[in-house]
Amino acid sequence: MRSLTLDGCRLVTERCGPLLSSQFVALRNYSQSLPAKSLFQPSQAQLLRFAITGTTCSGPGDRLDKKLDERLKSQFQKNRLPKRLSTIDPLSPPLPKLPKGHGLSRLQADVETFINSESSGANLLKSIQSLENALDQCHTRVEGEDLLMTINGLLARLNRLGVKDTHQLLLLGMSYAAENFSSGSLAVYLRNYSKGGHGTLPRSISVSLIDSLLNGFKRRYWEDPSIDKSAMLRVIIGPGTEPTSADTVHSHLDFSSIRESEVLPKYLQLLGELGGEKIVFDLWRQVQAELEYGQTAAITESAIASIEAFLTLGNPGRALEAAQLASKYIDLNEHLPALTWKLLLEHDSHGLLRTVIAPATTATLLQRDIHSLELVLGATWFNDGAGHHYYPLNMEEIHSTSAANDSYQPSYNPSEYTSSVKFIRQLQGGMQKNGCSRPLDNLTAIADLLDEYEGVDIPLKIQLHENFDTLDYAWFPSCSPVEFVGNRPQLGRDIGQPLSPSSLGLISAHVDGNGVPIRSLGNVSLMQLGCIGVRASVANATGLCDSIERWRCTGHIIAWDRQSGKVVALWIGKGNGVVRPGLVKPTPPLELPFIFGTVTISDTEEAIISQCDRLGPLNNKQSYWVDVDSSSNLLK
């Protein structure tokens, strides 16, 4: 294992001139008398890096400490560095200050400077929250593997110093390993935790660990559906189909009282995703046995999770059997989600659930399907008397009584059904039908809808915005309003084939880590749906056509987050035209000062945009990188 000192030492192109021999001696003496109280005190690694490269910055992704560099530069211009009278008291070393925003190399430097004895290491672990906060501040600015490398280096340092109880650091490492879906690191931490004899994981830690594993898996699977699940499954249950090793996640989970277990439902979901069918079946048998003694919220949730896990595993027969058995003790109509019901009924060729599903549940499922079809067709049901559908696409009324009754008067105003309402309904239908879409055919259908409504302005309401009364906002549907240099859409198209990825307006965004995109946090996968325009409110115009201001772009695009299924807004500086992929430093206009936003549809079928602080891994405190989506996760 590499030392913490050398892990951060990367050479950069800018170098200083060679040092005199006296300066090297001064460097060595200076590094041995480091003061404990100065915020800008360099570590030995930083001194060495400065001597070789002319800067303490370790390279891309590291924050440059200008004050420290300037101070060292002035000192190295002399033949001898000044002597420092103050030294660290080895009997009472201070803890690292871990200052906010100084990056991972600053944290590493503080550890190297201050953690040099068993007592200082033990004191650090007693205040583990400080270390957690420092790593959390670095979390969105460096790759996950760099954080794990830092934890590994610190763990090796503490072991070398003779610190006996490092379980708090091991738990911290497990959390980051799970979030990064790193099977190798998680296995190392579990093995050390087991050797330390720390027993099962605390309940809150267990829930957090399984949540992190689920999040890490979903992120990795979204980026690459062919991801190897077997390595992590071995870490969770061992090399076989049954948990035998003491160094697995399973062996550290407490299932002594599954009637009140918060972790079991999440664990069943994780096993379903990773393919641990034998363990799911064994746990389901335990859940089934507990159901006979009465219900609890936890055991009911575990029963539902077992049914869904069997479906995820591709074993609908066992899912139907589990549902039939569970229905003897719990009301599945109350607890099973509609999608789970639908999947079960699609495979229930023998009618096992015919007496289980309630008429109200059947009606709800049918209503959902009919509503989805209505949205795709752009139709609306009016329950006035005999009831009928209204089809705004053809501007015609289709109902059962109007042909026979010329005096029939509809209870709605057809003029209210504008192009914007039709577009919103059809877009909702397409997204509801396709969900978090990967197939090219589904994305092509939405792209065709955008092309059909290109040129139509969809009124946008801005929630809680002071300019709302004086400005008008609109959403302009377009398949690919922003094109990237080197990725122009194809001009021709075979109407019988789906569009190519370059013609679908797919983009991805990564959070910036001091000049480089951070890949380990995942990306936001977006399909462009159009751009946002703004102008002075028509209500305040004089009434003359010349006084109506032209629309101008705010620099935002509206897009479909293909992973979450939400419609969102993102500022990229240019709402339409050709842009260069790369770093975006957000400076949204005063007319719409949002960096991110979510677009929702009200009950009156109006589009409403509201501000949000995050968009997946992106946050409103850091810049981000935008580029064409590589489309590696699309299905043909």
Sequence and secondary structure as in RCSB ss.txt:
>XXXX:A:sequence
MRSLTLDGCRLVTERCGPLLSSQFVALRNYSQSLPAKSLFQPSQAQLLRFAITGTTCSGPGDRLDKKLDERLKSQ
FQKNRLPKRLSTIDPLSPPLPKLPKGHGLSRLQADVETFINSESSGANLLKSIQSLENALDQCHTRVEGEDLLMT
INGLLARLNRLGVKDTHQLLLLGMSYAAENFSSGSLAVYLRNYSKGGHGTLPRSISVSLIDSLLNGFKRRYWEDP
SIDKSAMLRVIIGPGTEPTSADTVHSHLDFSSIRESEVLPKYLQLLGELGGEKIVFDLWRQVQAELEYGQTAAIT
ESAIASIEAFLTLGNPGRALEAAQLASKYIDLNEHLPALTWKLLLEHDSHGLLRTVIAPATTATLLQRDIHSLEL
VLGATWFNDGAGHHYYPLNMEEIHSTSAANDSYQPSYNPSEYTSSVKFIRQLQGGMQKNGCSRPLDNLTAIADLL
DEYEGVDIPLKIQLHENFDTLDYAWFPSCSPVEFVGNRPQLGRDIGQPLSPSSLGLISAHVDGNGVPIRSLGNVS
LMQLGCIGVRASVANATGLCDSIERWRCTGHIIAWDRQSGKVVALWIGKGNGVVRPGLVKPTPPLELPFIFGTVT
ISDTEEAIISQCDRLGPLNNKQSYWVDVDSSSNLLK
>XXXX:A:secstr
   HHHHT    S       HHHHHHHHHHHTS  SS TT   HHHHHHHHHHSSS  STTS   HHHHHHHHHH
HTSSS         TTS       TTSHHHHHHHHHHHH  SHHHHHHHHHTHHHHHHHHHHHHTTS HHHHHHH
HHHHHHHHHHHT    HHHHHHHHHHHHHTT HHHHHHHHHHHHHTT  S  HHHHHHHHHHHHHHHHHHHHH T
T   HHHHHHHH SSSS   TTSTGGGS  TTGGG SHHHHHHHHHHHHT HHHHHHHHHHHHHHHTT   HHHH
HHHHHHHHHHHHTT HHHHHHHHHHHTTTS HHHHS HHHHHHHHHH TT TTTTTS HHHHHHHHHHHHHHHHH
HHT EEE STT EEEETTTTEEEESSTTT TT   SS GGG  HHHHHHHHHHHHHHHH S  BHHHHHHHHHHH
HHTTT  EEEEETT TTTTTEEEEEEE S SEEETT    S   TTS   GGGTTEEEEEEBSSSSB  TT  EE
EEEEEEEEEEE GGGS S GGGS   EEEEEEEEEETTT  EEEEE S SSEEE  EEE     TTS  SEEEEE
E TT  EEEEEESEETTEETTS EEEEE   TT B 
